[in-house]
Amino acid sequence: MPLTRQQVIADLVDVLFADPGELTDDTELVDVGLDSLRLATLIDRWRTAGARISFADLAEKPVLGAWFEKLGV
């Protein structure tokens, strides 16, 4: 099943224990609890879903809208 915006948000909510209502395209994910371990967990999930993404790709700009672009969703 291809990765969707809804799945990205659901995974972020799960890993960061965030409120989905606080996640917008402008959200700085470090501000809501993102760290390297959680980022690695997310990348593993998304690679399993078919995303071709690296740790560096997402760590470079941890903003939700930028991630949507990098993930192609």
FIBAFI-272139 format. One record per residue (C-alpha): residue number from 1; residue in three letters; x, y, z. Coordinates in steps of 0.001 Angstrom, whole numbers, m for minus. Example, Ala and Ser with C-alpha at 12.3 -4.5 7.8 and 13.67 -1.06 7.14 Angstrom:
! FIBAFI-272139
+-----+-----+---------+---------+---------+
!   i !  aa !      c1 !      c2 !      c3 !
+-----+-----+---------+---------+---------+
!   1 ! ala !   12300 !   m4500 !    7800 !
!   2 ! ser !   13670 !   m1060 !    7140 !
+-----+-----+---------+---------+---------+
! end
This chain:
! FIBAFI-272139
+-----+-----+---------+---------+---------+
!   i !  aa !      c1 !      c2 !      c3 !
+-----+-----+---------+---------+---------+
!   1 ! met !       0 !       0 !       0 !
!   2 ! pro !    1547 !    3361 !    m971 !
!   3 ! leu !    2325 !    5932 !    1655 !
!   4 ! thr !    m220 !    8736 !    2063 !
!   5 ! arg !    m320 !   12031 !    3958 !
!   6 ! gln !   m2835 !   10488 !    6329 !
!   7 ! gln !    m456 !    7591 !    7080 !
!   8 ! val !    2473 !    9970 !    7632 !
!   9 ! ile !     381 !   11960 !   10114 !
!  10 ! ala !    m880 !    8788 !   11818 !
!  11 ! asp !    2689 !    7518 !   12198 !
!  12 ! leu !    3856 !   10863 !   13591 !
!  13 ! val !     984 !   10878 !   16094 !
!  14 ! asp !    1916 !    7333 !   17138 !
!  15 ! val !    5656 !    7943 !   17512 !
!  16 ! leu !    5572 !   11483 !   18893 !
!  17 ! phe !    2405 !   11136 !   20995 !
!  18 ! ala !    1255 !   14311 !   19257 !
!  19 ! asp !   m2222 !   15671 !   18728 !
!  20 ! pro !   m3052 !   15368 !   15004 !
!  21 ! gly !   m4629 !   18826 !   15155 !
!  22 ! glu !   m1258 !   20399 !   15938 !
!  23 ! leu !     445 !   18904 !   12864 !
!  24 ! thr !     373 !   21345 !    9950 !
!  25 ! asp !    2647 !   21786 !    6947 !
!  26 ! asp !    4597 !   24375 !    8970 !
!  27 ! thr !    5120 !   22198 !   12041 !
!  28 ! glu !    8739 !   22017 !   13175 !
!  29 ! leu !    8791 !   18358 !   14174 !
!  30 ! val !   11646 !   18782 !   16666 !
!  31 ! asp !    9322 !   21105 !   18587 !
!  32 ! val !    6804 !   18269 !   19029 !
!  33 ! gly !    9336 !   15673 !   20181 !
!  34 ! leu !   11185 !   14374 !   17125 !
!  35 ! asp !   14622 !   12976 !   17902 !
!  36 ! ser !   17000 !   10712 !   15988 !
!  37 ! leu !   15575 !    7474 !   17393 !
!  38 ! arg !   12012 !    8427 !   16493 !
!  39 ! leu !   13144 !    9570 !   13054 !
!  40 ! ala !   14823 !    6198 !   12467 !
!  41 ! thr !   11597 !    4438 !   13512 !
!  42 ! leu !    9555 !    6529 !   11078 !
!  43 ! ile !   11975 !    5929 !    8221 !
!  44 ! asp !   11808 !    2185 !    8823 !
!  45 ! arg !    7991 !    2268 !    8691 !
!  46 ! trp !    7947 !    4373 !    5553 !
!  47 ! arg !   10565 !    2291 !    3749 !
!  48 ! thr !    8428 !    m752 !    4502 !
!  49 ! ala !    5552 !    1124 !    2818 !
!  50 ! gly !    7747 !    1692 !    m246 !
!  51 ! ala !    9216 !    5156 !     393 !
!  52 ! arg !   12703 !    5713 !    m950 !
!  53 ! ile !   14046 !    8004 !    1718 !
!  54 ! ser !   17149 !    8323 !    3845 !
!  55 ! phe !   17748 !    9582 !    7345 !
!  56 ! ala !   19644 !   12573 !    5949 !
!  57 ! asp !   16777 !   13446 !    3569 !
!  58 ! leu !   14397 !   14014 !    6456 !
!  59 ! ala !   16841 !   15202 !    9118 !
!  60 ! glu !   17956 !   18016 !    6821 !
!  61 ! lys !   14642 !   19878 !    7203 !
!  62 ! pro !   12347 !   18434 !    9900 !
!  63 ! val !    9260 !   20391 !    8839 !
!  64 ! leu !    6127 !   18409 !    7998 !
!  65 ! gly !    5459 !   20117 !    4657 !
!  66 ! ala !    9044 !   19484 !    3539 !
!  67 ! trp !    8660 !   15842 !    4491 !
!  68 ! phe !    5482 !   15531 !    2445 !
!  69 ! glu !    7465 !   16782 !    m563 !
!  70 ! lys !   10423 !   14447 !      61 !
!  71 ! leu !    8053 !   11504 !     545 !
!  72 ! gly !    6022 !   12395 !   m2534 !
!  73 ! val !    2701 !   12519 !    m705 !
+-----+-----+---------+---------+---------+
! end
